[in-house]
Amino acid sequence: MFDVTTLIFLVLAVVIFLRLRNVLGRRTGTERPPFDPFGTPDRERDRSASRQSPQDAEDNVISLPGQGEPPAPQTGASTATLDTVAPRGSALNDALRQILSADRSFDPQQFLQGARGAYEMIVTAFAAGDRKMLKGLLSREVYDGFVAAISDRESRGETIESTFVGIDRADIVEAAMKGSTAQITVKFRSELISATRDKDGAIVDGDPNAVSDVTDIWTFARDTNSRDPNWRLVATESVE
């Protein structure tokens, strides 16, 4: 025989549980992962499918990065693409072929597309002091350097007004396999409007009305033995 008080508490517990489930929801396995600028088009299409109706998914399918193995590209098509990035027989072409041998999903054109996106995201996040965005795109050493610069800027009360105009060129200039880690160096030529203001609003660097030509040489790396598809920025160099 149930005690009346016990029965009341039991009913209240069930009601609270149902309300919490409605408010907090349940994990369904379709939660959206962090954005990966280096994701291949196949992965991007599969990711979109999880948010579309079956009819829409037939026209535009996007996959979740890291879920399942990416389809291996045809060797002939991939090596032909390498030859358009670097002349056959050159040291760069040989290095890219080594990366392709270690990672059959590697495609230099797709990599460059991702590198361009990552470059804009990193430049914009640094200007805005967005540490969270930077953390997912940089190696620990580069991240620490960027955060130190942001903190130093903030300690002086300075802010950066920045407008990313665009990338004129992005070229792979060097590549290497170091153990299982692939490294690719890209030379970016971009246009940027940037001005730094002090705590009183006075301009201390740059010009908010002028477009500057910027050349950066950045190196990205990825462990080809890892299931993590992300490349991360591991070194930076600015060219005056």
N, C-alpha and C positions, 0 to 999 in steps of 0.2 A: 504494500500500500504506500503510495507516494505522499510525502510530506508536502503540504500546500506551498510552503516557502521554497522548497527544492524545485517544485514544478514551475514556480514563477521565474526563478533564476534560470532554469533551463530554457524557457521560452525567450527570455531576454537575450541569452547567449546566442540563440539561433537568429534572432532578429538583427543583432549587432553584426554577426558574421555575414549575413546576406547584404547588409548595407555597406560594409567594408569592401566586399567583393565587387559591388556595383561601382563604388567610388574609385577604388584602386585598379580594378580590372585584373585580367589574368594574362600571363605570358603565353603567347600563341606560337612562338617560334618564327614570327614574321616581323619582329621589331627591326627597324631600320638601322644598319650599322653605320659607323663613322664614314664620311665621304673619303674616297680614295682617288686622288687625281690620276693615279697611274693605272686604275682599273681598265681592263680591256673592254672594247665595245660589247663582247659577248657577256661579260659579267654585268655591265651596266644594263643591258637589255633584260637579263634575268631578274635584276633587282626591281625593275618597274613592274614586272609581271605580278609580283606579290601584292601590288596595290591596285591592279586593274581587274576589270571584268574579263571573263574568258574570251569574249569577242575582241576586246581591245588588246589583250595580251597576244593574240595571234599576229597583230600588226606591229607591236612594239614590245619586245620581251627583254627584261633587264634582270641579270642575276645578282645575287648577293656575293660580294667579294669574300673569298676564302671558303665558300661552301662548295665542296666538290672540287675536283681537279679541272683546271682550264683545258679546253681542247687543244691538243698538240697541232701546231700549224704544219702545213706541208713543207717538207724540207726544201724542195726546189724553190717554192715561192719565197720562203724566208731568206735563203741565201741570195736570191736575186735582189731582194730588198736591201740586204746588207751592201751589195755592190753599188746601190744608188746612194748610200750614205758615205761610203768610203771605197776608193778604187780597189778592185780585186788585186791581191798581192801586197797591199800596203800593210804597215804594222797595225793601223787602226782596224782594217778589215779583218785581219787575223785575230785580233783581240775580241772583236764582236762575235766572230765565229766560235771562239772559246766560250763566250757567255751563252750563246745559243746552244752549244753542246751541253752546258750545265743546266740550262733552263729552256726546255723546248717550247715554252709559251712566249719566250722573248721575241719582241718585234721592235726594231729601232724606231720605226715611224710612230707606233703607238707609244713607245717610251717618250719620244720627243713631245708628243701631244700632251702627255701627262706632266712632263717636266715644265712645259710652258704654263700649264694650269697651276702647278705647285709654286713656280716662281712668282706669279701674280699673287697667289694666296699668302705666301711668306712675306713678300714686300709689303703688302697691305696690312697683314697682321702685325708686323713689326712697327709700322707707323702708328697703328691704333693701340699698341701695347697689349695685344690679345695673346696672352701666354697660353691659353688653352688650345687655340688653333695651332700655335707654333709647336707645341709639345708633340703632336701627332705627326709632324712633318720633318722634325730635326733629330739628329743624333743627340745623345746626352751632352757631349762636349759642345756642339754648336748651340744647342738650346741654352746651356748655362751661359755662354758668351752673349747670346741675344738678350737673355733675361737680365744679365748684369748691366748691359747698355740701356735697357728700358728702365731699370730701377734707378740708374744714375741720372737719366733724363728726368724721371719723375721727382727725384730728390731735389732737383733744381727748379721744379715747377714748370718745366718746359713741355710743350706739346707740339706735335707734328701735324701740319695740314698737308695731306698727300692725295694726289689724283693719279691713278695709274692710267696712262694714255694707251699703251699697247706695246707689244713686242715686235720689233722690226725683223729680227732673225734669231734663230736658236739652232746652233750647230753642235753636233757631237765632235769634240776635238781630241778626246783621249778615252781609252777604255782599258780595263785590266781585270783579270781574275786573280784574287789574292786568297788562296785556299778555296773555300766554298763561297767567298764573298765577291760579288760582281761590283765593280766600280766604273761609273761612266761620268766623264767630265763634259759639261755643256757650256758653250760660250753664248751668253745672251746679250743682244743689243736691244735696248728698250727706251721708251720715252716716258718721262715722269715729271709731274709738277709737284714740287715739294717746298715747304717753308717751315722752319722751326721758330716758334714764338716763345718768349720767356713768360714768367708768371704775370707780367703786366701787359702782355699782348704784343710786345714789340718784337719785330722780326730780328732774329740773331743769326739766321742762316737760311740760304735759299731764297727763292722768289715765287710768291703765290701766283704770279702772272706770266711766268716763263716756263717753257717746256725744255727740259734738260735731256740730253742724250746720255744714257748710262750703259756701261759695258761691265758685265759681271761674269766671272768664271766660277761655276759651281760644280761640285762633285757630289753625285748621289751614289748610294750603296744599298745592296740588298743581299742577304744570305740566301743563296739558291737552294740550300737544304731546308729552309724554313717554309712552312705552309703560309706564313704571312706574306701576302703579295706586295706589301708596301715597300717603296724605295724611300730612303730618308737622306736628307741633306747632311753630308759629313764634313764638307770643307767649302769655304768661300774665299773669293779673291776679287777685288775691285780693280778695274783698269782705268787709270786716269786718261 
